[in-house]
């Protein structure tokens, strides 16, 4: 059985990618490699953990011996690299953690792949639109937009993007990249805006909004992103970059107003109740004003386009969180880590 490695597969986006590949491609053995940091949660994959073509391996992408042994054992024909530190606020307080995982970890994987793979091996690096910096009121990020990262997080991802391309140019490694907009959906860690707001509204806590809430983001449903990753992995051209976006631009404040309205309906609360919880807080350092992706290349070349508009996707997302209170309780309390730590402790 041919093998595909997926790093960071216990995280938010990674778990959706792992599930899609396991279910849609039973002809492949999918090996999920994850360190199980705070953002890694194997409960995200309970529905597929017993599938015959799924294997989980706990470990650090910076552990050369560990990764080397996995390559020697499984001889993968490809690797989809999602393992990353991704929360901008954490990158501001702990930038070196982001350098070690996002830059050094990526180079470690590239080195081992270069030395232990066949000529048909593909290295797929999943990145972010934040590497491009910020936009004014008009225009979109394209695959040729100049890099201009403004946070330690985006700088670390920009660096890793450059290393991936350099390994193709220098060593001939088959690489492909994608840069995505903000993801939302089930299983997202509640440090991020949408699940945090859902949780706080449920518990009548304030909803923090940076600055005046005018920052604009393009929102991509995570299952649409997983589908796009599948298309890029199998059909993408060597060394090409594909921007993946949802065609859903919203200011943070407008997004919160919509979410509050939907929550009031679903919780049978008087209209406007949740909106009163919005609280404006000091803006984040280096907070980019607007991101927006031109995803026409992936649509034209690979036939992918988002399946959901934002309101429908947001409604589905809220339904999932409201329908899975045990998951949220385990994550917010930290209990989710204890069970799997015992299972996979070394």
Residue, then its C-alpha position, 0 to 999 in steps of 0.5 A: x500500500x502506498x503511503x502519504x504522510x500528513x504532519x499536524x494531522x491532529x490539529x484543526x485543518x490537519x484533522x479535516x485533511x486526514x479524514x478526507x484522505x482516509x475516507x476518499x482514498x482507501x488505496x493509500x495508507x495515511x500516516x498522521x504525524x503530530x506532536x500533540x501540542x495544545x492545538x493537537x487533539x486526537x478526539x478530532x479523529x475518533x470517527x476514523x481512528x480504527x480505519x485500516x488505512x490510518x496510522x497515528x505517530x506521535x512525534x516532533x518534526x524537529x526530531x530527526x531520528x524519529x522522522x528518519x525512521x518513519x521514512x525508512x519504514x513507510x517509504x512515503x510517496x508524498x508528504x502534506x505538511x500542515x504542522x505549524x504554530x499558527x496563532x498570531x498572538x502567541x507568535x508575538x509573545x513567543x516568536x522563537x517557538x514559531x521559528x523552531x516549528x515553522x522554519x527549522x521543522x520544515x527544513x528538517x522535513x525537507x532534508x530528510x525527504x531529499x535524502x530518503x525519497x524517490x524521484x516521484x516523491x511530492x512535498x506539499x507545503x500548506x501556508x497562509x495568506x498572511x505572508x503577503x502582508x496587507x491590502x488596501x481597500x481594493x485588490x487581492x492577493x495573487x500567487x505573484x504578490x510580493x511577500x511582506x509579512x508583518x508578524x513573527x508568525x507570518x514571517x516564519x511561514x514566509x521563510x518556510x515557503x522560501x525554503x520549500x521552493x529553494x529545495x526544488x530549485x537546488x535539489x530537484x525536489x518535487x514541491x507544491x505550495x498553497x496559501x489559504x485565507x482564514x479557516x473556520x469550521x468544526x474542531x477549531x481550537x477556541x483561541x480563534x475568533x469564531x469558536x471563542x465567540x460561540x463559547x463566550x456567547x453560550x456562557x454570557x461572557x464578553x466577546x473581545x474584538x480588536x480595535x474598532x472591528x474594521x479589519x477585513x478577512x476572507x473566510x474559508x470553510x475548512x472542509x472546502x480547504x481540505x478538498x482544495x488540498x486534495x486537488x493540489x496534492x494530486x493535480x498541482x504542478x511542480x513548484x506552483x503556488x495555489x491561493x485558496x480563498x472562500x470569496x467571503x470578505x467580512x469585517x470582524x465586526x460585521x462577522x460578529x454581528x452575524x454570528x450574534x444574530x445566528x446564536x440568538x436564533x439557535x439559543x432562543x434568546x431575544x434578538x440583540x442579546x448576544x450583540x451586547x457582549x461585544x467588547x472592543x479591546x486594544x488592537x493587536x500589534x502589527x494587525x494587518x487591515x485587510x486580507x483577500x485572496x484571488x482564488x481564480x488560479x486553482x479554479x481555472x487549473x484544478x476545477x476547485x471552488x468553495x461549496x459554501x457561502x459564509x452564512x451557510x458555513x457559519x450556521x453549520x459551524x455553530x450547529x457543530x459546536x452547540x451539538x458537541x458540548x463535551x468536545x468544547x468542555x474537554x478542550x477549554x478545561x484541558x482534559x482532552x490532553x490527559x487521555x491521549x497523553x496516557x495513550x501515547x506517552x513515550 
